[in-house]
Structures are given as C-alpha cells and as structure tokens.
Amino acid sequence: MKSTPLRLVLTALIVGMLAACSTPMPPSPTPPGAISTQPPASALPPPAAVPLPGDTGPLPPPMAQPKSRWIPVRWAELPGFTQDALHEAWNAWIKSCERPAPPFTALCAEVRQLSIATPDEQRAWLIARLQPYRVEAHDGNADGLLTAYYEPMMEGARQPGNGFNVPIYRLPASFGARKPWYTRQQIETLPEAQAALQGRAIAWLRDPVESMVLHIQGSGRLRITEPDGSISTVRVAYAGTNDQPYGSIGRWLLDQGYTRDATWPGIRAWLAANPQRTNELMWTNPRYVFFKEEPLAGMDASFGPKGAQGVPLTPGRSIAVDRQSIPYGTPVWMASSGPQVQLSRMVLAQDTGSAILGAVRADYFTGWGPEAGDIAGRLKQGLRLWVLWPR
C-alpha cells in the first residue's frame, strides 16, 4: 500500500491538476509504429504558460554535463505531458530500478508502489518529486536528431546446409589475445581465424544481408531448426566485437555511385543484380560482432535485449543516448515531430551506441519484427529532450 504522506501529496496535486486541465492540449501521441495524422508540432498550440499545480516554486539553477547543459523549465512546457500513457513508461522505469543510478535509488521504492497507480497519480508524483530540464548543447542549441533501432527476427539452423551457410559466432576462445582481432574479410578467409572459430557457431543464417543487419543492430531473435527437427526461439545478444572500425556498406555503395538507395531494400536490390560482389560489399565493413545465446521465454519475450545500463529494453519506452549528455537510468521527456511518427512521451535512457553522440541525440527502441524494423529503418527526424531529475 502507498504510504499516507505520499497519498496525501498525490491527492492534493491531482485535485489541482484536474481543475487546471480545462485548457485545450495537443492531441494524443501516436503509438510507435503507426503513421500519424496529427499536424506537425509547429502547428500545435504552444504549451500552457501557467505552471501546473504543484509546480509553482522557484526554479533551480541550470546544471552542466560534459556534453550538454540542462535548463530548468516548468512541467507545462513538456509537449503532451497530460496525454501520455505513463504506465508504459513505468514498466521501463521499474526495469531501470533493477540497476538504479545513485540519484534515483531513493525514488525506486515509490516508483514500484506507483506501478498500479492511475495516470493522474503518476503525473502528480512526477511533479512533486522531479524537476524537468531542457537539454541543450553548450552553445544553446536544443534541436537534435532522433533515429531508431530494433531487434530483428530471423530463421536459423543449428547445422550448416540446406541454404543455411552464414554463421553467427560466439566469442572465439582466443579473444583478447590480440587487439584488434581479425577483420571481417580475414575471419571469412584466413585459416588461422577459421581455426579459432571452429565449433563456436551458435547458428547459421541463410542470407549475408540478414547477418549484417544482425551485426549492426547488435542482437536479434532466431527461430531455429534444431538437429531433431524441432523449432526453438532464442535471443542472440551482443557479446563483443573484433575492435575493427565500422564501415557502412550503404555509404560505400553511395560513394561508388552504384546506387542512390542505401536502404536495406536498396542494398538487397543491388546484390540481386550483382551477386558475385557480395563478399566485396560485406568486406567494406571490417567490424565483426560476436554473440551469446540467451533463452527467450515467459517475461523475457516481452522485453528487448539488455541495453548498456544492464537492464532489458522496453519497446517504445527505451532510448539510447550519449551518456556524456544524459546518464543511464534517467527518465526523459522526448518530443519528435516528422514524416514517420509523432512522439511526445516519457522514455528511459537505458542504452548507448557508437553513433549516438551529442547533447540532443537519441536512438529509439521500436521492438522486434518486421513492423519495428520498418519504422527503425526510416526514422530520422528532429528531436527535443527534457531530463526529469530528482528535486
């Protein structure tokens, strides 16, 4: 049960909030994966200028991070704050509380208590306990970039043959003996590299493009045909790389003038017309990813792979960030308006990536499967972020 002081705080704030909610607000955000018919953010009414109940005290001073500065704002500045389905974000926050960052450790007991609270109770608690800060670059630029990533689903086999001839490897036994390890081309051609990987295949895929997608995304779900003919579903999660530089195969095709479409469909079309050049294309990316197998059953199947924070990702509610701008485990308000999706929602900073650099930069975890992959492959649009930090 909720403690009496917390209940009293929430009740007082909720009454005031409901009284203040007669001001028209922007329409509800579109769920991830859906194409929005809402007008762009520039066409929506500006946020309410009057502070929300419970958010009337003096604002704290700005805060500085290595790659960003945080400017305190009123909760009313957050687009769509009264519309978000906060219970979805609460699921991600409870995951972060499995490995909380020090500023949030003291709040996790209340976060868990509020997991079955109403949206109004959750909003009132946020106002009482957290202060929103607009994230900016040190030069004052608050506009950034949103992209997305996902967990691909693929067919695989435990043994090579019948079209399954692209291996997915565990870390080699000699990993760490040399840094960097062999390049992608060397892994696929040198006898000594092949010997180091003997018996280390987790499974075999049909398609080198699928393998490259898996290497770039860093994890995936495999529907595997076992030697006895049975089917099992497992997750292959990131275990390490060969420490070679990453090269974009799409960028190589563009730079060579071979295509104007560097999307995965465009890459597949070029390979279909030039199958003899498959290795040449794949070897332009020297980086090679090694994986570990994880079971995928029960609640594990409802979440994504573990992010850099060390907790499972929640579809539509987890983002990868530059940790020099936003620490892991931080709840973040995200607003992005573009041709693919309209997003105004609370998310958790739970992951990072080599390309996720900058003050206002996020990679949005869309989930798994074809629909998530379609959105992730197309999403590239403007972004604004607010960190929600303990008062």
N, C-alpha and C positions, 0 to 999 in steps of 0.2 A: 504493500500500500504506500501511497505517497505521504511524505511527512506533512504534518499540519502547516508548518511555515511555508513550505513550497506550495501547498494547495491554496493558502490564503493569498500568496503573491499572485498566483495564476488567476484566481477568481477575480481579484481586483483589476488586473490588467485586461482580462478578457472582456469584462463589462465595459471598460472604457474603449477597448478596441472595436467592439461591435457597434457602439454608439458612433464611432468615427468612420464607420465603413460605408456611410451613405454616399461618399464621394465616388463617382464612377472610376473604375480601374481598368487597365488594359485587359483584353480578353485572355482566356486561359491559354497556357503554352501548349504547343502541340507535342504529343508524346514522341520519344525518339523513334525514328524510322518512318514517321508519317510526313507527308508533304503538306505544309501549312498553307492555309488560305488567308491567314491574317495579313494585314498590311505591314509593311516594314516598320522597324522601331521608330524611324523618323516621323512616321505618320501617326503614331500613337500619342495620346495625351501625355504631357510631361508628368513625372512623379508628383504626388501631392507635396506642397510646400510646407504644410502644417505637420509637425512631428507627430508620430503615432503615440497613443497613451503609453506611458512608461518610459518614453524616450525624450524627456524634456530637460534633463540635467545638462551641465556644461560638457562640451566635447573634450576629450583628452587631446594631448599633443600628437602630432604625426609620429610615425615610427619608421625606422630605416632598416632595410635589409641589404645584403651585399649587392643585389641586382635590382632592387626596387625600393620605392618609398610608399608608405601607407598613409593615406589622408583620411582622418575620421569624418564620417558622414552620419546623417540621420537614417534610420531604417526606411523612412518614406522614400528615400532616393533609389531604393532597390527595385528595379522593374519587376512587376508581378508578384511582389512579396506576399500579398494576401491571397493569391490564387494557387500557389504551388502545393502539390500533393506531398507534404512534408514527410509522411510515413515512409515513402520510398527512400528518401534521403536518410531517414533514421536507421533503416536496415544497414546502409553503408557505414553510418557513424558507429553503430554497435560493433561492426567489424573492426573499425579503427580503434575502438576501445580495447580490443584484444592486445594491441601494442600501442598504447597511447603515448603521444608526445607529452613531456612534462607539463606544459601549460594547461593541458586538457585532462590530466589524470584525475584531478579533484572533481571534475564535472561528470565523469563517466557513470557514477552511481545514479545520478539524476537522469542522465541520458537513457540508461536502461529502464528506469522507472517510467519514463515518458514514452516508451516504445508502443504502448497501447493507449496513449492519450489521444484526445481529439486534436485536429489541426489547429484549432484556436488555442488550446492549451499549449501545444508545441510552439506556436508563434509567440505567445505571451512569454513563455520561458526563454526563448531566444532573445527577446527584447530585454528581459530582466538580467540575463546572465552574460550576453555577448555584445560587443561593440563592432559595428561594421566599419571597415576601412577600404576606401577605393585604392586599388593597386595601380601604381604609375611607374613608368621608368624614371630615372633620376632627372631626366630633362623635362618631366611633367607630362609626357605622352601617356594617356590612359587607354589608347586603342591598340589592340593586339590581334593575334591570329588564333583561330580555332581549327584544328583538324581532328580526325577521329581514327580509332583503331578497333580491332575486333579479334575474336577467336575463330579462325576458320575451322570448318568441319570437312573431313576428307575420308575417303576409303583407303584402307591399307591392308597389308597381309604380313604375317609373321615370317614367311619364307619368300624368297625371290622367285619369279616366274609368273606365267600367265599375264604378262603385261606389267606386273609389279616389279620394277627394276631400279627404283631410285631410293637409296637407303636413308633412313633417319637414324643418326648415331647418338649413342651415349658419349660422355666424355671419354677420350682414349686413356688407357691405363698410364701412359707416359705423359699425360697432360701436366704441364708445369715444368717439365724437364727442359723445355725450350720455349722462349718467348721472343717474338710471336711464334705460333705454331705454323704448320704448312698452310699455304694459300688454298683456295678452293680448287684451282687447277691442279696443284700438287697433290691434294687429297685424293683427287679422282684419277691421277696418272702415275704417281711415284710409288714403286713397290714398297719402300720403307714406310710411307704414310699408310698405304693399304694394310701392311702387316700390323701397324699399331692399332688399326681399327678392326682387325679380324675378330669376329664374334661380338662386336659392340653394337650391331644394328638392333634398334628397338622394333622397327617395322620397315616395310617397303611401300612406296607410293608408285602410282602409275605415271605421273607427269612431272617433269622437271620444273615447270612453272608453278605447280602446286607446292613443290618443295621450296621454291624461292619465296612464295607467299608465306609459308610457314616460318622460314628463316627470318623474314622481315618482321612479321607480327610477333615472333618470339614464343608463341605457344599455339596449341590447337587441339581439337578433339578428333580422334581417329576411331572410325568404325572398322574394326579389324577382323579379318577372317583368320581364325586360329587353325593350327595344323589339323585338328579333328573336324574342321568344317563349321564349328560353332562361331557365333559372332559376339564380340565384346566391344564395349566403348570405353576408351581410356583417354586421359589427357596426357599430352607430351608438353612439358613445361621447360622453360629456358634453364639451362644448366651452365652455360659458358660459351665463349667464342674463341676463335683462334688468334684473337688480338690483331687481326689484319684490318686495314682501313675499309670502310664501307664504300661500295661503288654502286650507283643507281643504274640498273640496266635500262630503265626508261630514259634516263638522261643520256646514256650512251647512244641509244637509237636516235634521239633528237639531235644530238651533236653530230652524228654521222650523216644526218639528213635522210635516214631510212624511213622515218615515219613522222607524222605530225600528231599522232595519237599515242601518248605514252601511258595510257591507262592499261589495266590488265587485259581488257578485251583487245586493245590495240596491239599490245605485245604478243598476245596469242595469234592474232591475225598475221603479224609479220613472221612469226615462227612457222605458221602453217604454210606460208609461201616460201620459207627458207629453212626447211627442217635440217638441212646439212650444216647450218650455222648455229645450232642450239648451244653446243659447248662454247663456241666463241662468244656468244652473248652472255651466257651464265658466268663465264670466267672473268668478265669485266667487273664482277663483284668479288674481290678476293676474300671478303669476310665469310666465315662459315660458322654456323650456330650448332651447338651440341645440346641435347635434350635429356630430360629424365622423365620416366613414366610415372604417372600418378593415377590412383583409382578415381573413378567418376561415378559415384552412386549416392543416393539419398540427397542430403542438402548440398553436397559438393556440386551436384549437377545444376543447382540453381544459381551458382555464382561463377564468376570467371576465374582465371588463374590468379595466383598471388602476384601483387604488384611489388614495387621496390620497398614499400612500407612493411611488407611481410604479411599482409592480410589479403584475403580474396577480394577481387574486384566485383562491384555491383553494376550490372548493365544500366546505363543511363544515369548513374549517380557517382561514378568514379572518374577522376581525371588524372592524367599525368601532367606534371608541372616541372619547372626548373626549381629545384629545391633551394637555390640561392635567392629565389624570389619569394617562394611560399613553402614553409616547412611541411613535411609529411604529416598527415593526420589532421590538417586544418580544414574545417568546414569553409566552403567558398560559395559565394553567390555568383552565378555565371549568367551573362546575358549575351546572346548572339542572334543577330537577325541577318538572314541571307537567303539565297535562292533554294537552298536544300532544306533547312529546318529553321524554326523559330524556337529559341530556348530562353527561358527565364526560370532558373531553378537553383536549388541548393545542391551542391555536389561536395565530394570529399577528395582532397589531394592525397592520393594513395600510390602514385606511381611516377616514374620519370622515363626519359628516353634520350638517346644521343642527339636527336634532332629537336628536342623540346627545350629551347634555350631562349631566355629573355624574360622581362618583367611580366608582360601580359601575354602569356603563351600557354595553351592547354591542348592536350590530346584527349579526346572524349571517348570513353569506352562504350561501344554500342551493343556489345553482347556477342552472340555467336550465330553462325549460319549465314545463308545467302543474303537475307534482307539486311542483317547487320553489316555484312561485307559490302553491300551496295552503297549504303549510307557512308560507311567509313571511306570507301574509295572515292567518293565525290565531295565529301565535306571539306571545304576550305573557305572560310569566311571570317568576317570581323568578330571581335570579342572584347568584352569588358568584364573585369573581375573585381569582386569585393571580398576580402578575407573577413571572417567572423571570429573575433579574438576575445578571449575572456576579459571581462571588465576588471 
